[in-house]
Amino acid sequence: MKDVRIKYQNLLKTNEIPCIEACNWAEEQKYVDVVDLVQNAKLEWRQWVAFHTFDTDTLLALAADQDSAVRKAVAGNANTPTDTLLALAADQYWAVRYAVAGNANTPTDTLLALAADQDSDVRKAVAGNANYKP
């Protein structure tokens, strides 16, 4: 299980406490697949990984998480691919759309669509995005 710890820490490039706790949990659960580990980890670990990872497979898996807080963290991650941001822009929860609107990598056409969002906070986040050109 040492390989899981190394793979997970390499994925996140950090030694912060949530990573260490998650690695310990992974060893106990005998997980060898990082995506499987992240999908089955505690909510706060999934959120932390969603916001900090640079791995696109992990981001894609977490973008479909059942918890909106995890999807919001994916939407706020600067490494989230644009196609994933596009999908998250249609999320039913305003906070996820708000995070997409604030992401510097959100495509202009997605920002234009979010500029007409029903939620005023989402519209404000769009207006504050440097890539927004009305």
N, CA, C and O atoms as a GROMACS GRO file, in nm:
protein
  536
    1MET      N    1   0.081  -0.120   0.000
    1MET     CA    2   0.000   0.000   0.000
    1MET      C    3   0.085   0.127   0.000
    1MET      O    4   0.034   0.238  -0.016
    2LYS      N    5   0.215   0.109   0.018
    2LYS     CA    6   0.303   0.225   0.011
    2LYS      C    7   0.292   0.293  -0.125
    2LYS      O    8   0.304   0.415  -0.135
    3ASP      N    9   0.268   0.214  -0.232
    3ASP     CA   10   0.253   0.271  -0.366
    3ASP      C   11   0.134   0.365  -0.373
    3ASP      O   12   0.141   0.467  -0.442
    4VAL      N   13   0.025   0.333  -0.302
    4VAL     CA   14  -0.092   0.421  -0.301
    4VAL      C   15  -0.055   0.556  -0.241
    4VAL      O   16  -0.091   0.660  -0.295
    5ARG      N   17   0.018   0.554  -0.130
    5ARG     CA   18   0.060   0.678  -0.064
    5ARG      C   19   0.147   0.761  -0.160
    5ARG      O   20   0.126   0.882  -0.174
    6ILE      N   21   0.242   0.697  -0.225
    6ILE     CA   22   0.331   0.770  -0.316
    6ILE      C   23   0.251   0.825  -0.434
    6ILE      O   24   0.267   0.942  -0.470
    7LYS      N   25   0.166   0.742  -0.494
    7LYS     CA   26   0.086   0.787  -0.608
    7LYS      C   27  -0.004   0.903  -0.568
    7LYS      O   28  -0.016   1.002  -0.641
    8TYR      N   29  -0.068   0.892  -0.453
    8TYR     CA   30  -0.160   0.995  -0.408
    8TYR      C   31  -0.085   1.125  -0.376
    8TYR      O   32  -0.129   1.233  -0.416
    9GLN      N   33   0.025   1.116  -0.306
    9GLN     CA   34   0.100   1.236  -0.274
    9GLN      C   35   0.161   1.298  -0.398
    9GLN      O   36   0.168   1.421  -0.409
   10ASN      N   37   0.206   1.216  -0.493
   10ASN     CA   38   0.256   1.272  -0.618
   10ASN      C   39   0.145   1.342  -0.694
   10ASN      O   40   0.167   1.446  -0.755
   11LEU      N   41   0.027   1.285  -0.690
   11LEU     CA   42  -0.087   1.344  -0.759
   11LEU      C   43  -0.117   1.483  -0.704
   11LEU      O   44  -0.144   1.576  -0.781
   12LEU      N   45  -0.112   1.497  -0.575
   12LEU     CA   46  -0.148   1.624  -0.512
   12LEU      C   47  -0.029   1.717  -0.489
   12LEU      O   48  -0.047   1.837  -0.467
   13LYS      N   49   0.092   1.662  -0.495
   13LYS     CA   50   0.214   1.741  -0.476
   13LYS      C   51   0.211   1.822  -0.346
   13LYS      O   52   0.241   1.941  -0.344
   14THR      N   53   0.175   1.755  -0.238
   14THR     CA   54   0.168   1.824  -0.110
   14THR      C   55   0.181   1.725   0.004
   14THR      O   56   0.165   1.604  -0.014
   15ASN      N   57   0.210   1.776   0.121
   15ASN     CA   58   0.211   1.695   0.242
   15ASN      C   59   0.115   1.751   0.345
   15ASN      O   60   0.131   1.728   0.465
   16GLU      N   61   0.014   1.824   0.300
   16GLU     CA   62  -0.081   1.882   0.393
   16GLU      C   63  -0.160   1.772   0.464
   16GLU      O   64  -0.170   1.660   0.415
   17ILE      N   65  -0.213   1.806   0.579
   17ILE     CA   66  -0.282   1.709   0.665
   17ILE      C   67  -0.394   1.633   0.593
   17ILE      O   68  -0.399   1.511   0.608
   18PRO      N   69  -0.483   1.697   0.517
   18PRO     CA   70  -0.588   1.618   0.450
   18PRO      C   71  -0.531   1.510   0.360
   18PRO      O   72  -0.589   1.401   0.350
   19CYS      N   73  -0.421   1.537   0.294
   19CYS     CA   74  -0.359   1.437   0.206
   19CYS      C   75  -0.306   1.321   0.288
   19CYS      O   76  -0.328   1.205   0.253
   20ILE      N   77  -0.237   1.350   0.395
   20ILE     CA   78  -0.180   1.245   0.479
   20ILE      C   79  -0.291   1.159   0.539
   20ILE      O   80  -0.280   1.036   0.541
   21GLU      N   81  -0.397   1.223   0.588
   21GLU     CA   82  -0.510   1.148   0.644
   21GLU      C   83  -0.575   1.061   0.537
   21GLU      O   84  -0.609   0.945   0.563
   22ALA      N   85  -0.592   1.115   0.418
   22ALA     CA   86  -0.653   1.039   0.310
   22ALA      C   87  -0.564   0.922   0.270
   22ALA      O   88  -0.615   0.813   0.242
   23CYS      N   89  -0.434   0.941   0.268
   23CYS     CA   90  -0.342   0.832   0.235
   23CYS      C   91  -0.349   0.721   0.339
   23CYS      O   92  -0.349   0.603   0.305
   24ASN      N   93  -0.356   0.759   0.465
   24ASN     CA   94  -0.368   0.659   0.571
   24ASN      C   95  -0.498   0.581   0.556
   24ASN      O   96  -0.500   0.459   0.571
   25TRP      N   97  -0.606   0.653   0.525
   25TRP     CA   98  -0.736   0.589   0.504
   25TRP      C   99  -0.728   0.494   0.385
   25TRP      O  100  -0.782   0.383   0.390
   26ALA      N  101  -0.661   0.536   0.278
   26ALA     CA  102  -0.648   0.453   0.158
   26ALA      C  103  -0.576   0.323   0.190
   26ALA      O  104  -0.614   0.217   0.140
   27GLU      N  105  -0.474   0.331   0.272
   27GLU     CA  106  -0.400   0.210   0.309
   27GLU      C  107  -0.491   0.114   0.386
   27GLU      O  108  -0.487  -0.007   0.364
   28GLU      N  109  -0.571   0.169   0.476
   28GLU     CA  110  -0.662   0.085   0.555
   28GLU      C  111  -0.767   0.019   0.466
   28GLU      O  112  -0.804  -0.097   0.488
   29GLN      N  113  -0.816   0.092   0.365
   29GLN     CA  114  -0.921   0.041   0.277
   29GLN      C  115  -0.866  -0.045   0.164
   29GLN      O  116  -0.943  -0.110   0.092
   30LYS      N  117  -0.736  -0.047   0.148
   30LYS     CA  118  -0.669  -0.124   0.043
   30LYS      C  119  -0.703  -0.072  -0.098
   30LYS      O  120  -0.713  -0.150  -0.193
   31TYR      N  121  -0.721   0.060  -0.110
   31TYR     CA  122  -0.748   0.119  -0.241
   31TYR      C  123  -0.619   0.133  -0.318
   31TYR      O  124  -0.516   0.173  -0.263
   32VAL      N  125  -0.624   0.101  -0.446
   32VAL     CA  126  -0.506   0.116  -0.531
   32VAL      C  127  -0.532   0.215  -0.645
   32VAL      O  128  -0.438   0.259  -0.711
   33ASP      N  129  -0.657   0.249  -0.668
   33ASP     CA  130  -0.693   0.342  -0.775
   33ASP      C  131  -0.727   0.476  -0.711
   33ASP      O  132  -0.817   0.485  -0.627
   34VAL      N  133  -0.656   0.581  -0.750
   34VAL     CA  134  -0.675   0.712  -0.688
   34VAL      C  135  -0.815   0.763  -0.711
   34VAL      O  136  -0.875   0.819  -0.619
   35VAL      N  137  -0.870   0.747  -0.831
   35VAL     CA  138  -1.006   0.794  -0.857
   35VAL      C  139  -1.105   0.720  -0.768
   35VAL      O  140  -1.196   0.783  -0.712
   36ASP      N  141  -1.090   0.589  -0.754
   36ASP     CA  142  -1.178   0.512  -0.666
   36ASP      C  143  -1.164   0.560  -0.522
   36ASP      O  144  -1.263   0.574  -0.450
   37LEU      N  145  -1.041   0.586  -0.481
   37LEU     CA  146  -1.015   0.636  -0.347
   37LEU      C  147  -1.089   0.767  -0.324
   37LEU      O  148  -1.156   0.784  -0.222
   38VAL      N  149  -1.077   0.859  -0.418
   38VAL     CA  150  -1.136   0.991  -0.401
   38VAL      C  151  -1.288   0.984  -0.400
   38VAL      O  152  -1.352   1.058  -0.326
   39GLN      N  153  -1.345   0.898  -0.480
   39GLN     CA  154  -1.490   0.886  -0.484
   39GLN      C  155  -1.546   0.826  -0.357
   39GLN      O  156  -1.662   0.850  -0.323
   40ASN      N  157  -1.467   0.750  -0.285
   40ASN     CA  158  -1.515   0.683  -0.165
   40ASN      C  159  -1.462   0.747  -0.036
   40ASN      O  160  -1.491   0.698   0.074
   41ALA      N  161  -1.388   0.852  -0.048
   41ALA     CA  162  -1.331   0.919   0.070
   41ALA      C  163  -1.436   1.008   0.137
   41ALA      O  164  -1.543   1.033   0.083
   42LYS      N  165  -1.402   1.055   0.256
   42LYS     CA  166  -1.490   1.146   0.328
   42LYS      C  167  -1.508   1.274   0.248
   42LYS      O  168  -1.423   1.310   0.167
   43LEU      N  169  -1.620   1.341   0.271
   43LEU     CA  170  -1.656   1.462   0.197
   43LEU      C  171  -1.545   1.566   0.200
   43LEU      O  172  -1.510   1.620   0.095
   44GLU      N  173  -1.489   1.597   0.316
   44GLU     CA  174  -1.388   1.702   0.323
   44GLU      C  175  -1.261   1.666   0.245
   44GLU      O  176  -1.194   1.755   0.193
   45TRP      N  177  -1.229   1.538   0.236
   45TRP     CA  178  -1.113   1.496   0.157
   45TRP      C  179  -1.143   1.512   0.008
   45TRP      O  180  -1.059   1.560  -0.068
   46ARG      N  181  -1.265   1.472  -0.032
   46ARG     CA  182  -1.302   1.487  -0.173
   46ARG      C  183  -1.301   1.634  -0.213
   46ARG      O  184  -1.255   1.669  -0.322
   47GLN      N  185  -1.351   1.720  -0.126
   47GLN     CA  186  -1.350   1.865  -0.154
   47GLN      C  187  -1.206   1.914  -0.168
   47GLN      O  188  -1.173   1.988  -0.262
   48TRP      N  189  -1.122   1.874  -0.076
   48TRP     CA  190  -0.984   1.920  -0.076
   48TRP      C  191  -0.912   1.875  -0.203
   48TRP      O  192  -0.843   1.954  -0.268
   49VAL      N  193  -0.929   1.749  -0.238
   49VAL     CA  194  -0.866   1.697  -0.359
   49VAL      C  195  -0.922   1.768  -0.482
   49VAL      O  196  -0.845   1.804  -0.572
   50ALA      N  197  -1.052   1.790  -0.487
   50ALA     CA  198  -1.115   1.855  -0.602
   50ALA      C  199  -1.060   1.994  -0.626
   50ALA      O  200  -1.048   2.036  -0.742
   51PHE      N  201  -1.025   2.065  -0.522
   51PHE     CA  202  -0.974   2.200  -0.538
   51PHE      C  203  -0.824   2.204  -0.565
   51PHE      O  204  -0.774   2.299  -0.626
   52HIS      N  205  -0.750   2.102  -0.520
   52HIS     CA  206  -0.604   2.108  -0.527
   52HIS      C  207  -0.539   2.020  -0.634
   52HIS      O  208  -0.424   2.045  -0.672
   53THR      N  209  -0.608   1.920  -0.684
   53THR     CA  210  -0.543   1.829  -0.778
   53THR      C  211  -0.525   1.894  -0.915
   53THR      O  212  -0.597   1.986  -0.952
   54PHE      N  213  -0.428   1.844  -0.989
   54PHE     CA  214  -0.406   1.887  -1.126
   54PHE      C  215  -0.437   1.773  -1.222
   54PHE      O  216  -0.428   1.790  -1.344
   55ASP      N  217  -0.474   1.656  -1.170
   55ASP     CA  218  -0.500   1.538  -1.251
   55ASP      C  219  -0.639   1.546  -1.315
   55ASP      O  220  -0.740   1.551  -1.244
   56THR      N  221  -0.645   1.547  -1.448
   56THR     CA  222  -0.772   1.565  -1.517
   56THR      C  223  -0.867   1.447  -1.497
   56THR      O  224  -0.988   1.467  -1.493
   57ASP      N  225  -0.816   1.325  -1.486
   57ASP     CA  226  -0.904   1.210  -1.461
   57ASP      C  227  -0.973   1.223  -1.325
   57ASP      O  228  -1.092   1.192  -1.312
   58THR      N  229  -0.900   1.268  -1.227
   58THR     CA  230  -0.957   1.286  -1.094
   58THR      C  231  -1.060   1.398  -1.096
   58THR      O  232  -1.167   1.386  -1.037
   59LEU      N  233  -1.028   1.509  -1.165
   59LEU     CA  234  -1.123   1.620  -1.176
   59LEU      C  235  -1.250   1.577  -1.247
   59LEU      O  236  -1.360   1.614  -1.206
   60LEU      N  237  -1.236   1.499  -1.351
   60LEU     CA  238  -1.353   1.452  -1.425
   60LEU      C  239  -1.441   1.363  -1.337
   60LEU      O  240  -1.564   1.375  -1.339
   61ALA      N  241  -1.379   1.275  -1.261
   61ALA     CA  242  -1.455   1.188  -1.171
   61ALA      C  243  -1.526   1.270  -1.064
   61ALA      O  244  -1.643   1.245  -1.033
   62LEU      N  245  -1.457   1.366  -1.007
   62LEU     CA  246  -1.517   1.447  -0.899
   62LEU      C  247  -1.620   1.546  -0.951
   62LEU      O  248  -1.704   1.592  -0.874
   63ALA      N  249  -1.616   1.580  -1.078
   63ALA     CA  250  -1.716   1.670  -1.136
   63ALA      C  251  -1.854   1.605  -1.135
   63ALA      O  252  -1.956   1.674  -1.144
   64ALA      N  253  -1.858   1.473  -1.123
   64ALA     CA  254  -1.985   1.400  -1.118
   64ALA      C  255  -2.022   1.360  -0.975
   64ALA      O  256  -2.113   1.280  -0.956
   65ASP      N  257  -1.951   1.413  -0.876
   65ASP     CA  258  -1.977   1.378  -0.737
   65ASP      C  259  -2.120   1.414  -0.700
   65ASP      O  260  -2.176   1.511  -0.751
   66GLN      N  261  -2.179   1.336  -0.612
   66GLN     CA  262  -2.316   1.361  -0.569
   66GLN      C  263  -2.328   1.485  -0.481
   66GLN      O  264  -2.436   1.542  -0.469
   67ASP      N  265  -2.219   1.528  -0.420
   67ASP     CA  266  -2.222   1.644  -0.332
   67ASP      C  267  -2.184   1.770  -0.408
   67ASP      O  268  -2.080   1.776  -0.473
   68SER      N  269  -2.270   1.871  -0.400
   68SER     CA  270  -2.246   1.995  -0.474
   68SER      C  271  -2.120   2.068  -0.426
   68SER      O  272  -2.059   2.142  -0.504
   69ALA      N  273  -2.082   2.050  -0.301
   69ALA     CA  274  -1.961   2.116  -0.250
   69ALA      C  275  -1.836   2.063  -0.321
   69ALA      O  276  -1.741   2.138  -0.343
   70VAL      N  277  -1.836   1.936  -0.356
   70VAL     CA  278  -1.723   1.878  -0.428
   70VAL      C  279  -1.722   1.931  -0.571
   70VAL      O  280  -1.617   1.968  -0.623
   71ARG      N  281  -1.840   1.936  -0.634
   71ARG     CA  282  -1.848   1.989  -0.770
   71ARG      C  283  -1.807   2.136  -0.774
   71ARG      O  284  -1.744   2.180  -0.870
   72LYS      N  285  -1.843   2.211  -0.670
   72LYS     CA  286  -1.803   2.352  -0.661
   72LYS      C  287  -1.651   2.363  -0.654
   72LYS      O  288  -1.591   2.451  -0.716
   73ALA      N  289  -1.588   2.275  -0.578
   73ALA     CA  290  -1.442   2.277  -0.566
   73ALA      C  291  -1.376   2.244  -0.701
   73ALA      O  292  -1.275   2.304  -0.736
   74VAL      N  293  -1.433   2.150  -0.775
   74VAL     CA  294  -1.382   2.119  -0.909
   74VAL      C  295  -1.395   2.242  -0.998
   74VAL      O  296  -1.303   2.277  -1.071
   75ALA      N  297  -1.510   2.308  -0.991
   75ALA     CA  298  -1.536   2.426  -1.074
   75ALA      C  299  -1.440   2.540  -1.042
   75ALA      O  300  -1.410   2.623  -1.128
   76GLY      N  301  -1.391   2.546  -0.919
   76GLY     CA  302  -1.300   2.651  -0.879
   76GLY      C  303  -1.153   2.618  -0.901
   76GLY      O  304  -1.066   2.704  -0.881
   77ASN      N  305  -1.125   2.496  -0.941
   77ASN     CA  306  -0.986   2.452  -0.962
   77ASN      C  307  -0.935   2.508  -1.095
   77ASN      O  308  -0.998   2.489  -1.199
   78ALA      N  309  -0.823   2.576  -1.092
   78ALA     CA  310  -0.765   2.636  -1.213
   78ALA      C  311  -0.721   2.532  -1.315
   78ALA      O  312  -0.695   2.566  -1.431
   79ASN      N  313  -0.711   2.406  -1.275
   79ASN     CA  314  -0.668   2.300  -1.365
   79ASN      C  315  -0.784   2.224  -1.429
   79ASN      O  316  -0.761   2.130  -1.506
   80THR      N  317  -0.906   2.262  -1.398
   80THR     CA  318  -1.022   2.192  -1.453
   80THR      C  319  -1.031   2.219  -1.603
   80THR      O  320  -1.030   2.335  -1.645
   81PRO      N  321  -1.042   2.113  -1.684
   81PRO     CA  322  -1.052   2.132  -1.830
   81PRO      C  323  -1.178   2.210  -1.868
   81PRO      O  324  -1.278   2.206  -1.797
   82THR      N  325  -1.170   2.280  -1.979
   82THR     CA  326  -1.282   2.366  -2.020
   82THR      C  327  -1.409   2.286  -2.049
   82THR      O  328  -1.518   2.336  -2.022
   83ASP      N  329  -1.397   2.164  -2.101
   83ASP     CA  330  -1.519   2.086  -2.126
   83ASP      C  331  -1.588   2.047  -1.996
   83ASP      O  332  -1.710   2.036  -1.991
   84THR      N  333  -1.511   2.027  -1.892
   84THR     CA  334  -1.569   1.998  -1.760
   84THR      C  335  -1.634   2.124  -1.702
   84THR      O  336  -1.741   2.116  -1.642
   85LEU      N  337  -1.570   2.239  -1.721
   85LEU     CA  338  -1.631   2.365  -1.676
   85LEU      C  339  -1.763   2.390  -1.748
   85LEU      O  340  -1.859   2.437  -1.688
   86LEU      N  341  -1.766   2.360  -1.877
   86LEU     CA  342  -1.888   2.376  -1.954
   86LEU      C  343  -2.001   2.292  -1.896
   86LEU      O  344  -2.114   2.340  -1.881
   87ALA      N  345  -1.972   2.167  -1.863
   87ALA     CA  346  -2.073   2.080  -1.802
   87ALA      C  347  -2.117   2.131  -1.667
   87ALA      O  348  -2.236   2.130  -1.635
   88LEU      N  349  -2.023   2.177  -1.586
   88LEU     CA  350  -2.056   2.228  -1.452
   88LEU      C  351  -2.133   2.360  -1.458
   88LEU      O  352  -2.203   2.395  -1.363
   89ALA      N  353  -2.122   2.432  -1.568
   89ALA     CA  354  -2.196   2.558  -1.583
   89ALA      C  355  -2.347   2.535  -1.587
   89ALA      O  356  -2.425   2.628  -1.566
   90ALA      N  357  -2.388   2.413  -1.613
   90ALA     CA  358  -2.530   2.380  -1.616
   90ALA      C  359  -2.577   2.311  -1.488
   90ALA      O  360  -2.688   2.259  -1.482
   91ASP      N  361  -2.493   2.310  -1.386
   91ASP     CA  362  -2.526   2.244  -1.260
   91ASP      C  363  -2.650   2.308  -1.198
   91ASP      O  364  -2.672   2.428  -1.212
   92GLN      N  365  -2.730   2.227  -1.129
   92GLN     CA  366  -2.853   2.278  -1.067
   92GLN      C  367  -2.826   2.369  -0.947
   92GLN      O  368  -2.913   2.447  -0.908
   93TYR      N  369  -2.708   2.360  -0.888
   93TYR     CA  370  -2.677   2.440  -0.770
   93TYR      C  371  -2.602   2.567  -0.809
   93TYR      O  372  -2.503   2.563  -0.880
   94TRP      N  373  -2.653   2.680  -0.760
   94TRP     CA  374  -2.596   2.810  -0.796
   94TRP      C  375  -2.449   2.821  -0.756
   94TRP      O  376  -2.371   2.884  -0.827
   95ALA      N  377  -2.411   2.762  -0.645
   95ALA     CA  378  -2.273   2.775  -0.596
   95ALA      C  379  -2.174   2.711  -0.692
   95ALA      O  380  -2.061   2.759  -0.706
   96VAL      N  381  -2.214   2.604  -0.758
   96VAL     CA  382  -2.127   2.540  -0.858
   96VAL      C  383  -2.112   2.633  -0.978
   96VAL      O  384  -2.002   2.655  -1.028
   97ARG      N  385  -2.225   2.688  -1.024
   97ARG     CA  386  -2.221   2.781  -1.138
   97ARG      C  387  -2.141   2.906  -1.102
   97ARG      O  388  -2.071   2.961  -1.187
   98TYR      N  389  -2.152   2.951  -0.977
   98TYR     CA  390  -2.077   3.067  -0.928
   98TYR      C  391  -1.925   3.040  -0.939
   98TYR      O  392  -1.849   3.127  -0.982
   99ALA      N  393  -1.884   2.921  -0.900
   99ALA     CA  394  -1.741   2.886  -0.908
   99ALA      C  395  -1.695   2.878  -1.053
   99ALA      O  396  -1.583   2.918  -1.084
  100VAL      N  397  -1.778   2.826  -1.141
  100VAL     CA  398  -1.744   2.823  -1.284
  100VAL      C  399  -1.728   2.966  -1.335
  100VAL      O  400  -1.633   2.996  -1.407
  101ALA      N  401  -1.821   3.052  -1.298
  101ALA     CA  402  -1.818   3.192  -1.343
  101ALA      C  403  -1.693   3.264  -1.296
  101ALA      O  404  -1.646   3.356  -1.362
  102GLY      N  405  -1.638   3.225  -1.183
  102GLY     CA  406  -1.519   3.289  -1.130
  102GLY      C  407  -1.389   3.226  -1.175
  102GLY      O  408  -1.282   3.281  -1.148
  103ASN      N  409  -1.396   3.113  -1.243
  103ASN     CA  410  -1.275   3.043  -1.287
  103ASN      C  411  -1.214   3.116  -1.407
  103ASN      O  412  -1.282   3.140  -1.506
  104ALA      N  413  -1.088   3.150  -1.397
  104ALA     CA  414  -1.020   3.225  -1.503
  104ALA      C  415  -1.009   3.147  -1.634
  104ALA      O  416  -0.981   3.206  -1.739
  105ASN      N  417  -1.029   3.015  -1.630
  105ASN     CA  418  -1.020   2.933  -1.750
  105ASN      C  419  -1.155   2.905  -1.816
  105ASN      O  420  -1.162   2.832  -1.915
  106THR      N  421  -1.261   2.963  -1.761
  106THR     CA  422  -1.393   2.942  -1.820
  106THR      C  423  -1.398   3.014  -1.955
  106THR      O  424  -1.367   3.132  -1.963
  107PRO      N  425  -1.438   2.941  -2.061
  107PRO     CA  426  -1.444   3.002  -2.194
  107PRO      C  427  -1.544   3.119  -2.200
  107PRO      O  428  -1.641   3.123  -2.125
  108THR      N  429  -1.516   3.211  -2.288
  108THR     CA  430  -1.600   3.331  -2.302
  108THR      C  431  -1.744   3.297  -2.332
  108THR      O  432  -1.835   3.358  -2.276
  109ASP      N  433  -1.769   3.200  -2.420
  109ASP     CA  434  -1.907   3.165  -2.454
  109ASP      C  435  -1.982   3.110  -2.332
  109ASP      O  436  -2.103   3.131  -2.319
  110THR      N  437  -1.912   3.038  -2.245
  110THR     CA  438  -1.974   2.988  -2.123
  110THR      C  439  -2.004   3.103  -2.029
  110THR      O  440  -2.108   3.105  -1.964
  111LEU      N  441  -1.912   3.200  -2.021
  111LEU     CA  442  -1.936   3.318  -1.938
  111LEU      C  443  -2.056   3.398  -1.989
  111LEU      O  444  -2.136   3.449  -1.910
  112LEU      N  445  -2.069   3.408  -2.120
  112LEU     CA  446  -2.184   3.480  -2.177
  112LEU      C  447  -2.315   3.412  -2.139
  112LEU      O  448  -2.413   3.480  -2.108
  113ALA      N  449  -2.316   3.280  -2.140
  113ALA     CA  450  -2.437   3.207  -2.099
  113ALA      C  451  -2.465   3.229  -1.950
  113ALA      O  452  -2.580   3.248  -1.910
  114LEU      N  453  -2.359   3.225  -1.868
  114LEU     CA  454  -2.377   3.245  -1.724
  114LEU      C  455  -2.415   3.389  -1.690
  114LEU      O  456  -2.470   3.414  -1.582
  115ALA      N  457  -2.386   3.483  -1.778
  115ALA     CA  458  -2.423   3.623  -1.755
  115ALA      C  459  -2.575   3.641  -1.748
  115ALA      O  460  -2.624   3.742  -1.697
  116ALA      N  461  -2.648   3.543  -1.801
  116ALA     CA  462  -2.794   3.548  -1.797
  116ALA      C  463  -2.851   3.452  -1.692
  116ALA      O  464  -2.970   3.422  -1.693
  117ASP      N  465  -2.766   3.405  -1.601
  117ASP     CA  466  -2.808   3.310  -1.498
  117ASP      C  467  -2.916   3.372  -1.411
  117ASP      O  468  -2.920   3.493  -1.392
  118GLN      N  469  -3.004   3.288  -1.359
  118GLN     CA  470  -3.112   3.335  -1.272
  118GLN      C  471  -3.062   3.386  -1.137
  118GLN      O  472  -3.131   3.462  -1.070
  119ASP      N  473  -2.942   3.345  -1.098
  119ASP     CA  474  -2.888   3.385  -0.968
  119ASP      C  475  -2.800   3.509  -0.982
  119ASP      O  476  -2.709   3.512  -1.066
  120SER      N  477  -2.826   3.610  -0.902
  120SER     CA  478  -2.751   3.735  -0.912
  120SER      C  479  -2.604   3.719  -0.872
  120SER      O  480  -2.518   3.789  -0.925
  121ASP      N  481  -2.574   3.629  -0.780
  121ASP     CA  482  -2.434   3.607  -0.741
  121ASP      C  483  -2.354   3.547  -0.856
  121ASP      O  484  -2.237   3.580  -0.875
  122VAL      N  485  -2.416   3.459  -0.933
  122VAL     CA  486  -2.349   3.402  -1.050
  122VAL      C  487  -2.321   3.512  -1.151
  122VAL      O  488  -2.211   3.519  -1.207
  123ARG      N  489  -2.419   3.597  -1.174
  123ARG     CA  490  -2.400   3.708  -1.270
  123ARG      C  491  -2.290   3.802  -1.223
  123ARG      O  492  -2.212   3.851  -1.304
  124LYS      N  493  -2.282   3.827  -1.091
  124LYS     CA  494  -2.176   3.913  -1.037
  124LYS      C  495  -2.038   3.848  -1.056
  124LYS      O  496  -1.941   3.917  -1.086
  125ALA      N  497  -2.030   3.717  -1.038
  125ALA     CA  498  -1.903   3.647  -1.057
  125ALA      C  499  -1.860   3.654  -1.204
  125ALA      O  500  -1.741   3.668  -1.232
  126VAL      N  501  -1.954   3.646  -1.295
  126VAL     CA  502  -1.922   3.660  -1.437
  126VAL      C  503  -1.865   3.799  -1.463
  126VAL      O  504  -1.763   3.813  -1.531
  127ALA      N  505  -1.930   3.900  -1.409
  127ALA     CA  506  -1.886   4.038  -1.430
  127ALA      C  507  -1.745   4.060  -1.376
  127ALA      O  508  -1.670   4.143  -1.427
  128GLY      N  509  -1.708   3.986  -1.273
  128GLY     CA  510  -1.576   4.000  -1.213
  128GLY      C  511  -1.469   3.917  -1.281
  128GLY      O  512  -1.351   3.928  -1.246
  129ASN      N  513  -1.506   3.834  -1.376
  129ASN     CA  514  -1.410   3.748  -1.446
  129ASN      C  515  -1.341   3.830  -1.555
  129ASN      O  516  -1.407   3.890  -1.639
  130ALA      N  517  -1.209   3.833  -1.553
  130ALA     CA  518  -1.132   3.913  -1.648
  130ALA      C  519  -1.154   3.871  -1.793
  130ALA      O  520  -1.129   3.950  -1.884
  131ASN      N  521  -1.200   3.747  -1.815
  131ASN     CA  522  -1.222   3.699  -1.950
  131ASN      C  523  -1.359   3.736  -2.007
  131ASN      O  524  -1.388   3.712  -2.124
  132TYR      N  525  -1.443   3.796  -1.922
  132TYR     CA  526  -1.578   3.831  -1.967
  132TYR      C  527  -1.575   3.957  -2.051
  132TYR      O  528  -1.534   4.064  -2.007
  133LYS      N  529  -1.621   3.941  -2.174
  133LYS     CA  530  -1.630   4.053  -2.267
  133LYS      C  531  -1.774   4.060  -2.318
  133LYS      O  532  -1.809   3.991  -2.414
  134PRO      N  533  -1.858   4.144  -2.255
  134PRO     CA  534  -2.001   4.148  -2.296
  134PRO      C  535  -2.020   4.203  -2.436
  134PRO      O  536  -2.133   4.213  -2.484
   0.00000   0.00000   0.00000
